[in-house]
Each structure stands twice: as C-alpha cells, then as structure tokens.
Amino acid sequence: MPGLLTVPPAGYQGSIGNFSDVHASNMRVAEFNGVVNGLLEFGPGWDPWAAASRGEVAQMLHRLLGLMPSATSTTAGSTTTTGGGTTTTSGSTSTTGSTTTTTGGSTTTTIPVTTTTTFNSPNVAINGFAFSPTGITIAAGTTVTWTNNHAVSHSIAADDMSFSSSLLTQGQSYQHTFTQPGVYPYHCGVHPFMKGTITVL
C-alpha cells in the first residue's frame, strides 16, 4: 500500500549502519516505522541480506498490519477505554475496508478479501477429435451448447451419466443446463478418449 510507511529523513542510518543497497534502504524504512524493532537479531552489525526466520517474518507482518489505516468510522455514540487496553465503541458503527481491534496489548487486523470469478463462454466446439475448450467454468443455471464442427459424428456423455446427447452429425448441436454447482467431467460416447470438464459455481 503506497504511503503506508513514512520515509525517514535524509541521512537516517538506523541500527544497520551505512549499507547503501535497496535492501538496507528498505530495512531503514522498516526500522524507522517500528516494523523490525525488537527482533532478536536486529541491531548494530545486522546483515540486511540475511534470511529472516518465519517468526521474524510473522512479527514484521503483524506490525505492518497494525500500521494499516482502519476504515472503521463511528457515526454515533462514544468511545471509552477500559482496563487492559480494551477499546469499546457504543452506538452505531459502519465499517468498510480493514478493521483493527486492540485487546490487552494484542492487535487483530481483519482485511476483507474480494474474489472475482471469470466465467467462460458456455459454448464448446467439437473440432476434429477434441472438445474446444476442454474445460470451462460457468455459473449455476447456465446452458452449455456443444456444436459438432467435425465431419465425423460424436455424442456428449457425462461420466456419471447425468446428461447425454444423441449422435451429433456435422453442424448439429446439443444443449444442457447446469443447475447445481459441481464438477462435471464428460466424454464423447463414440470416442471415449475425447474428454472435457464443466465446472459449475
């Protein structure tokens, strides 16, 4: 996230000394922002090229997440602090983006994850002795159309026999609507070595 960490003032050397490569520069920024403070091996003479342990990486990531701005906004009510560092918000709160909660010195940051699924065209061609494409991903409720572009006749048969076509001569099509999510492998009933897969989300 650009602008998350503050760039130290010119001439700032930090604990690692006068290294001049990009790793040392990045470590100075991390130290200036408190990301590497308290690590066991960090200090004078620290080697910026040395591998970090999983624990050190986890500690740095935890501190970085703690620096992320919270997108929680309180629209009504008040904020009070009780013993042990627990922050309690009363009233209505609207949240977008990441949220940070601190309890008794421990910080938990929740970052929402958005996934995007790209669905394929629901058209499968039979070109020669192959389905094209061999696999597609579609949404539940989509109708798939298979069209035989080959001079040889073919048919469509689900491996679990949940759908099947009659023999398709050149230019003929078969359609099937997939209503349930799942993975549907299929093959040509005449030429079983021809295989394809429909993934329904």
VENPEWO-V733935 format. One record per pair of residues at least 6 apart in sequence whose ideal C-beta (glycine too) atoms are under 7 Angstrom apart, sorted by sequence separation. I is the first residue (numbers start at 1). GAP is how many residues later the second one is. If there is no record, write none. Layout:
I:GAP  I:GAP
This chain:
30:6  31:6  36:6  81:6  82:6  138:6  148:6  158:6  168:6  178:6  188:6  100:7  101:7  124:7  125:7  157:7  187:7  16:8  79:8  80:8  124:8  156:8  187:8  27:9  100:9  124:9  155:9  156:9  165:9  79:10  146:10  155:10  185:10  186:10  16:11  98:11  99:11  155:11  16:12  77:12  78:12  98:12  124:12  155:12  185:12  186:12  77:13  78:13  98:13  120:13  155:13  163:13  184:13  14:14  77:14  122:14  153:14  154:14  183:14  184:14  74:15  76:15  77:15  87:15  153:15  12:16  15:16  76:16  120:16  122:16  153:16  183:16  184:16  14:17  39:17  74:17  75:17  85:17  86:17  120:17  14:18  85:18  86:18  119:18  120:18  156:18  182:18  74:19  75:19  85:19  119:19  151:19  181:19  8:20  12:20  39:20  84:20  85:20  119:20  122:20  124:20  126:20  148:20  150:20  178:20  180:20  181:20  8:21  27:21  72:21  73:21  122:21  126:21  148:21  149:21  7:22  122:22  123:22  124:22  125:22  126:22  127:22  128:22  148:22  178:22  72:23  122:23  126:23  127:23  148:23  5:24  8:24  24:24  36:24  71:24  125:24  126:24  148:24  23:25  35:25  71:25  164:25  6:26  23:26  71:26  147:26  158:26  159:26  6:27  15:27  17:27  71:27  72:27  146:27  159:27  5:28  15:28  35:28  70:28  71:28  126:28  145:28  146:28  158:28  159:28  15:29  19:29  34:29  35:29  70:29  157:29  16:30  68:30  70:30  145:30  156:30  157:30  15:31  144:31  16:32  143:32  144:32  157:32  143:33  155:33  33:34  66:34  143:34  144:34  154:34  155:34  155:35  142:36  154:36  153:37  154:37  140:38  141:38  140:39  138:40  140:40  66:41  68:41  140:41  66:43  65:44  144:54  138:60  140:60  134:61  135:61  140:61  5:62  129:62  134:62  135:62  136:62  137:62  138:62  139:62  4:63  131:63  134:63  4:64  130:64  135:64  137:64  129:65  131:65  1:67  124:72  117:84
